[in-house]
């Protein structure tokens, strides 16, 4: 039986690339591509529920995870594979908790085809590059080990300029705090925390908490 696939990604080039991958995969059919979850909802009655939903994590600067539980209620039998450019262990954990069946990095050395096959086989798919950090989250996070980091000194040596709130968020990340803990501490929404983290990563030229802390430690 042909498996139907829907893509939700706000980057037209990435959506086209994902669509091409689907065309190359035997036994799968591209059912539609949408640039927002709202558009996906709008067309769902027309195109019908997919067997697989490829869902971008960051849609127009907002996390799609906020809608993931609603998506699973609307298409309970569909497998959801998160596709993202951010190597974010906490996003991975949240995605799995909310019902995602897989988490794939766009920069992965593993082909998307293999990730899709693993997801559809029922075992799910976790990006290998995130397996270590994920395990560390349930043990003692690696980024908490070693000498303390002098954030101000590190930023100065790296030539980086963080806002006062970004410095607070960076300190919290260094201490190993989870996004929910940071949100509660500073009395902001978790999506606001994600926005600050995204800005910090962009300024530092990294895409994960572990890489950020390693870079700051090297200069601190």
C-alpha positions in Angstrom: 0.0 0.0 0.0 1.3 3.5 -1.0 2.1 5.7 2.0 1.0 9.3 1.8 3.3 12.0 2.9 2.6 15.7 3.8 5.3 18.3 4.3 5.0 21.3 6.5 8.0 23.7 6.0 8.1 27.4 5.5 11.3 27.3 3.4 10.2 26.7 -0.3 13.7 25.3 -1.2 13.7 22.9 1.7 10.1 21.8 1.0 11.1 21.1 -2.7 14.2 19.1 -1.5 12.0 17.1 0.8 9.4 16.5 -1.9 12.2 15.3 -4.2 13.3 12.8 -1.5 9.8 11.5 -1.3 9.6 11.0 -5.1 12.8 8.9 -4.9 11.4 6.7 -2.2 9.5 3.6 -3.4 6.1 3.0 -1.9 5.6 6.7 -0.8 3.5 9.4 -2.4 3.8 13.2 -1.9 0.3 14.4 -0.8 1.0 18.1 -0.4 3.3 20.8 1.0 2.3 23.6 3.2 4.2 26.6 4.6 2.4 26.7 8.0 0.4 24.4 10.3 -2.6 26.6 9.7 -2.5 25.9 6.0 -2.1 22.2 6.8 -5.2 22.3 8.9 -7.1 24.2 6.2 -6.4 21.6 3.5 -6.6 18.5 5.7 -10.3 17.8 4.9 -9.5 18.0 1.2 -6.4 15.9 1.0 -7.1 13.5 3.9 -4.9 12.3 6.7 -1.3 11.4 5.8 0.6 8.3 6.8 3.6 10.4 7.4 4.0 14.1 8.3 7.4 15.8 7.8 7.2 18.8 10.2 9.7 21.6 10.3 10.6 22.5 13.9 10.9 26.3 13.3 8.0 27.8 11.3 8.4 31.5 10.8 10.4 31.9 14.0 7.9 29.9 16.1 8.2 26.3 17.3 5.9 23.9 15.8 6.0 21.8 18.9 3.3 24.0 20.5 0.9 22.5 17.9 2.2 18.9 18.0 -0.4 17.5 20.4 -3.2 19.1 18.4 -1.8 17.6 15.2 -1.7 14.1 16.8 -5.3 14.5 17.9 -6.3 15.5 14.3 -4.3 12.7 12.6 -3.8 10.1 15.3 -2.6 7.4 13.0 0.0 9.5 11.2 3.7 9.2 12.0 5.3 12.6 12.7 9.0 13.1 11.8 10.4 16.4 13.0 12.8 17.9 10.4 15.1 20.6 11.7 18.4 22.5 11.3 18.8 22.9 15.0 20.7 20.3 17.1 18.5 20.8 20.2 18.3 18.1 22.8 15.5 19.7 24.7 13.4 20.1 21.5 14.0 16.4 20.8 12.8 15.5 24.3 9.7 17.8 24.0 8.9 16.4 20.6 9.0 12.8 21.8 6.9 13.7 24.9 4.3 15.3 22.7 4.0 12.3 20.3 6.6 12.8 17.6 7.9 9.5 16.1 11.2 10.8 15.0 13.7 13.7 15.0 15.9 14.3 11.9 18.6 16.9 11.4 18.7 18.5 8.0 22.5 18.4 8.2 22.6 14.7 9.1 25.0 12.3 7.4 22.1 9.8 7.5 19.8 10.1 4.5 16.2 11.2 5.0 15.1 8.0 3.3 16.6 5.9 6.1 15.0 8.1 8.7 11.7 7.8 7.1 12.0 4.0 6.8 12.9 3.7 10.5 10.0 5.9 11.5 7.5 4.0 9.4 8.8 0.7 10.6 7.5 1.6 14.1 10.8 1.9 15.9 11.0 5.6 15.5 14.1 7.6 14.6 16.4 9.7 16.8 19.2 11.6 15.1 22.5 9.8 16.0 24.2 13.1 16.7 21.7 13.8 19.5 21.9 10.4 21.1 24.9 11.2 23.3 23.5 14.6 24.5 20.1 12.9 25.1 21.7 10.2 27.3 23.7 12.9 29.2 20.5 14.7 29.9 19.3 11.7 32.0 22.7 11.4 33.6 25.0 14.3 34.5 25.1 16.7 31.5 28.5 16.9 30.0 28.3 20.7 29.8 28.2 20.9 33.6 31.6 19.2 33.9 34.9 21.0 34.0 35.9 24.5 35.1 33.4 27.2 35.6 33.0 29.6 32.7 33.6 33.4 32.9 30.9 34.4 30.5 31.9 38.1 30.3 35.5 37.2 29.5 34.5 34.5 27.0 32.2 36.9 25.2 34.9 39.6 25.1 37.5 37.2 23.6 35.0 35.9 21.1 34.0 39.5 20.1 30.3 38.7 20.9 27.7 41.1 22.2 24.8 39.6 24.1 21.9 41.6 25.5 21.5 41.5 29.3 18.7 38.9 29.0 20.7 36.8 26.5 23.5 36.8 29.1 21.0 35.6 31.7 19.8 32.8 29.4 23.4 31.8 28.5 24.3 31.6 32.2 21.2 29.4 32.7 22.2 27.1 29.8 25.7 26.8 31.2 24.2 25.7 34.6 22.3 23.0 32.8 18.8 24.5 33.3 16.0 23.2 31.0 14.0 25.7 28.9 11.0 25.2 31.3 13.1 26.0 34.3 14.5 29.1 32.6 11.0 30.2 31.6 9.8 29.8 35.2 12.8 31.6 36.6 12.5 34.6 34.5 8.7 34.5 34.2 8.6 34.4 30.5 7.0 31.9 28.0 8.9 28.9 26.9 8.7 30.1 23.3 10.3 33.4 24.4 13.2 31.3 25.8 13.5 29.5 22.5 13.7 32.8 20.7 16.6 34.0 23.0 18.4 30.7 22.6 18.0 30.9 18.8 19.5 34.4 18.9 22.4 33.3 21.1 23.2 30.4 18.8 23.1 32.6 15.8 25.5 35.2 17.4 27.8 32.4 18.6 27.8 30.5 15.3 26.6 27.3 16.9 23.5 25.1 16.7 23.4 23.2 20.0 23.8 23.9 23.7 26.8 21.6 24.0 28.7 23.3 21.2 27.9 26.7 22.7 29.2 25.8 26.2 32.3 24.2 24.7 33.0 27.4 22.7 32.5 29.6 25.8 34.6 27.3 27.9 37.5 27.4 25.4 37.6 31.2 25.7 36.7 31.5 29.4 
